[in-house]
Amino acid sequence: MSHKAGFVNIIGSPNVGKSTLMNKLVGEKLSIITSKMQTTRHRILGIVNDDNYQIVFSDTPGIIDPGYKLHENMMKFVSEAIKDADILIVMTDIYESTEKLKDRIEKLAHLEIPILVLINKIDQSDAEKLVEQVEAWKLLLPKAEILPISALHNLGADFILPRIVELLPDSPAYYGKDELTNRNTRFFISEIIREKILLQFKKEIPYSCEVVVEEYKEEEKIVKIRANIMVSRDSQKGILIGHKGEKIKQLGIASRLDIEKFVDNKVHLELFIKVDKDWRNKEDKLKKYGY
């Protein structure tokens, strides 16, 4: 039997369920999930292995109109994902208007690769509205397969993996069969901390932060981690620390609990807040932070 392998890249607007879908398909929480825009900033690979195939899923940032150089670089991850996909998953949901997406989606119509349009959150819709959505997408992408799903509740999601395997091209594996992702432990720890910032803080604060793991030291009974939270302005530093250090303490506890599950060991976590002024608009800083 021949071996199949390919890149299955997921694109779409913010908050339509891209990260939830990839985590479900991979069977691990690789992408952080919150209800806020720009939760996913990087392109994160999740690898599903079988004796006869390898699927390299790719989660990407939600498509937005750039306001900072950071956003421009995030959108480059999306462009790359469209170019190197063997199968493209376009994620939407029952609330998203196809009219607003028309200019963006029509650019995909010329692609020769298989495209799956997943209309998510069908558990929150009625049959009439869903039929309208399906018909609208058929007009936009006539060659695409339209699949209504609920990634959160696993409705229809069971059909996705078998269909992807059918569509995969014949190819040797791109990664070792024991690999789960292209990212290292430090990356996922920084993402866990950033997820807690997104959940704990409001307004501009979460979007101004970048987390850098400066030290990761494994000892027999404990993992010692030191991380810097970079912010854009001095005033943001005070908000993150909070009155008598209460906010940073809460952030540290919530982060540590999830990191302990991730590394399967006790964790000693130290968090420091540092100001890196206007880092979101500086190309050298963006490169330093992996963008």
C-alpha positions in Angstrom: 0.0 0.0 0.0 1.3 3.5 -0.9 2.0 6.1 1.8 0.2 9.4 1.8 1.3 12.7 3.3 0.5 16.3 3.0 0.0 19.8 4.5 -3.6 20.5 5.5 -3.7 24.2 6.3 -6.6 25.9 8.2 -7.4 29.5 7.5 -10.3 31.8 8.4 -11.4 34.8 10.4 -10.7 35.2 14.1 -12.9 33.2 16.5 -14.5 30.9 14.0 -13.0 27.8 15.7 -9.7 27.1 13.8 -7.7 26.3 16.9 -10.5 24.2 18.5 -10.7 22.2 15.3 -7.0 21.5 15.0 -6.7 20.5 18.7 -9.6 18.0 18.1 -8.1 16.6 15.0 -4.6 16.2 16.5 -5.9 15.0 19.8 -3.8 17.4 21.8 -4.1 21.0 22.9 -1.4 22.6 20.7 -3.2 26.0 20.0 -4.4 28.2 22.8 -8.1 29.1 22.7 -9.9 32.2 24.0 -12.8 34.2 22.7 -10.6 37.2 21.9 -9.2 38.1 18.5 -5.5 37.5 17.7 -5.3 34.6 20.2 -3.3 32.6 17.6 -0.3 34.7 16.4 1.9 32.0 14.9 1.6 29.2 12.4 1.5 26.1 14.5 1.8 22.6 13.1 0.1 19.6 14.5 1.1 16.2 13.1 -1.2 13.1 12.9 0.6 9.9 12.1 -0.6 6.5 10.9 1.3 3.6 9.3 -0.1 4.6 5.9 -0.3 8.4 6.2 0.9 11.5 7.8 -1.3 14.7 8.0 0.5 17.9 8.9 -2.2 20.3 10.1 -1.4 24.0 10.3 -3.3 26.4 12.5 -2.9 30.1 11.4 -3.7 33.5 12.8 -7.2 34.8 12.1 -7.3 37.0 9.0 -7.5 40.7 9.9 -6.7 44.0 8.4 -3.2 44.9 9.8 -2.9 47.7 12.3 0.7 47.0 13.3 3.8 45.4 11.6 3.1 42.5 14.0 -0.3 42.0 12.2 1.4 42.2 8.8 3.8 39.5 9.8 1.0 37.4 11.1 -0.8 37.6 7.8 2.4 36.4 6.0 1.9 33.1 7.9 -1.6 32.9 6.4 -0.3 33.6 2.8 2.4 30.9 3.3 -0.3 28.5 4.5 -2.3 29.1 1.3 0.7 28.6 -1.0 2.1 25.4 0.5 -1.2 23.6 1.2 -2.0 20.2 -0.3 -5.5 20.6 1.1 -6.9 23.9 2.3 -9.5 24.1 5.1 -11.5 27.4 5.0 -13.1 27.8 8.4 -16.2 29.9 8.9 -19.2 29.8 11.2 -23.0 30.3 10.9 -22.6 34.0 12.0 -20.1 35.1 9.4 -21.5 36.9 6.3 -20.1 35.6 3.0 -20.7 39.1 1.5 -18.0 40.6 3.8 -15.6 37.8 2.8 -16.3 38.0 -1.0 -13.0 39.8 -2.0 -10.9 37.5 0.2 -12.5 34.2 -0.8 -12.7 34.8 -4.6 -8.9 34.8 -4.6 -9.0 31.1 -3.5 -11.3 30.1 -6.4 -8.4 29.6 -8.8 -6.6 27.1 -6.6 -6.2 23.6 -8.0 -5.9 21.9 -4.6 -8.9 20.4 -2.7 -10.7 23.0 -0.5 -13.0 22.0 2.4 -15.2 24.8 3.7 -16.2 24.0 7.3 -19.2 25.9 8.6 -18.8 25.8 12.3 -21.1 26.2 15.3 -24.1 24.5 13.6 -25.4 23.7 17.1 -26.3 27.4 17.4 -28.2 27.5 14.1 -31.5 26.5 12.6 -31.8 24.5 9.4 -33.0 27.4 7.2 -30.1 29.6 8.1 -27.6 26.8 7.6 -29.0 26.0 4.1 -28.6 29.7 3.2 -25.0 29.6 4.4 -24.2 26.5 2.4 -25.7 27.9 -0.8 -23.8 31.2 -0.4 -20.5 29.3 0.0 -21.3 27.2 -3.1 -21.6 30.4 -5.1 -18.3 31.7 -3.8 -16.3 28.5 -4.1 -18.0 26.2 -6.6 -15.3 23.5 -6.5 -15.1 23.3 -2.7 -16.7 20.7 -0.5 -19.0 22.3 2.1 -19.2 20.6 5.5 -21.4 21.9 8.4 -19.9 21.0 11.8 -19.6 21.9 15.4 -15.9 21.5 16.4 -16.7 22.1 20.1 -19.4 19.4 20.2 -17.9 17.1 17.6 -21.0 17.3 15.3 -19.9 16.3 11.8 -16.2 16.5 12.8 -15.9 12.7 12.5 -16.2 12.9 8.7 -13.3 15.3 8.3 -10.3 13.1 9.1 -11.4 10.2 6.8 -12.1 12.7 4.0 -8.7 14.3 4.4 -7.0 10.9 4.2 -8.8 10.2 0.9 -7.7 13.5 -0.5 -4.0 13.3 0.6 -1.4 12.9 -2.2 0.9 9.9 -2.3 4.1 11.0 -0.5 6.7 9.9 2.1 6.3 11.4 5.5 7.6 14.9 6.0 8.4 14.5 9.7 9.4 11.6 12.0 6.5 9.4 12.8 6.9 10.1 16.6 6.7 13.9 16.1 3.6 15.8 17.2 4.5 19.4 16.3 7.2 21.6 14.9 7.3 23.7 18.1 9.5 23.2 21.2 8.5 23.1 24.9 9.5 26.8 25.5 7.1 27.9 22.8 4.2 26.1 24.3 5.0 27.4 27.8 5.1 31.0 26.5 1.7 30.3 24.8 0.2 29.0 28.0 1.2 32.2 29.8 -0.1 34.3 27.0 -3.4 32.5 27.0 -3.8 33.4 30.7 -3.0 37.0 30.0 -5.7 37.0 27.3 -8.2 35.5 29.8 -7.3 37.7 32.8 -6.8 41.1 31.2 -9.0 43.3 29.0 -8.7 46.0 26.4 -5.3 46.6 24.9 -3.2 44.8 27.5 -3.3 41.2 26.1 -2.4 42.5 22.6 0.6 44.5 23.8 2.2 41.5 25.5 4.8 39.0 24.2 6.1 36.2 26.4 9.7 35.0 26.3 10.8 31.9 28.2 14.4 32.9 29.3 15.1 29.7 31.4 13.8 26.2 31.3 15.6 23.9 33.7 14.5 20.3 34.4 15.5 18.8 37.7 14.4 15.4 39.1 11.3 16.5 41.0 10.7 20.0 39.6 11.0 22.2 36.5 12.3 25.7 37.0 11.0 28.3 34.5 11.8 32.0 34.2 9.8 34.0 31.7 9.7 37.7 30.7 6.4 39.3 29.7 7.2 42.1 27.3 4.8 45.1 27.2 4.8 48.2 24.9 4.4 50.9 27.6 5.4 51.6 31.2 1.7 52.0 32.2 1.0 48.5 31.1 3.6 47.1 33.4 1.7 48.5 36.4 -1.6 47.0 35.2 -0.1 43.6 34.8 1.5 43.7 38.3 -1.6 45.0 40.0 -2.1 46.3 43.5 0.5 44.8 45.8 1.4 42.3 43.0 -2.0 40.7 43.1 -2.5 40.5 39.4 0.9 38.9 38.5 0.4 36.5 41.4 -2.9 35.3 39.9 -1.4 35.1 36.5 1.5 33.0 37.8 -0.8 30.5 39.6 -3.1 30.0 36.6 -0.1 29.6 34.3 1.8 27.2 36.6 -1.2 24.9 37.0 -1.5 24.4 33.2 2.2 24.2 32.7 2.4 21.4 35.3 -0.1 19.4 33.3 1.8 20.1 30.1 5.2 19.0 31.4 3.8 16.4 33.8 5.9 17.6 36.7 5.9 20.2 39.5 6.9 23.7 38.3 8.5 26.7 39.9 7.6 29.6 37.7 9.0 33.1 37.9 7.4 35.9 35.9 9.0 39.3 35.2 7.4 42.3 33.4 9.7 44.3 31.1 9.0 47.2 28.8 10.0 46.9 25.1 8.6 50.1 23.7 6.5 49.8 20.6 7.8 46.3 19.8 4.8 45.5 17.6 6.0 48.0 15.0 9.7 47.2 15.0 10.9 44.6 12.5 14.0 43.6 14.4 12.0 43.0 17.6 9.4 41.0 15.7 12.1 38.8 14.2 13.6 38.3 17.7 10.1 37.2 19.0 9.6 34.7 16.1 7.5 36.7 13.7 
